[in-house]
């Protein structure tokens, strides 16, 4: 049976991840300011398929039960 090592860390507060947006900001401006670069599913899969997993998906899913 597979046992995943769990790190004991204090979880950050949800509110710590909230950032206020300046008044009047529009979506397109935010994308430009953050240099958003979209990725196609094909490009994503090409990168994801290169990941070498230590365990199979079935083993990881079995740990959720």
KAHUQUI-V444529 format. One record per backbone hydrogen bond with DSSP energy under -0.5 kcal/mol. NH is the residue of the N-H (numbers start at 0). CO is the residue of the C=O. Records with the same first field share a line. If there is no record, write none. Layout:
NH->CO + CO
This chain:
3->1
8->6
15->12
16->13
17->14
18->16
24->21
29->25
30->26
31->27
32->28
33->29
34->31
35->30
37->35
43->39
44->40
45->41
46->42
47->43
48->44
49->46
50->47
52->50
59->55
60->56
61->57
62->58
63->60
64->61
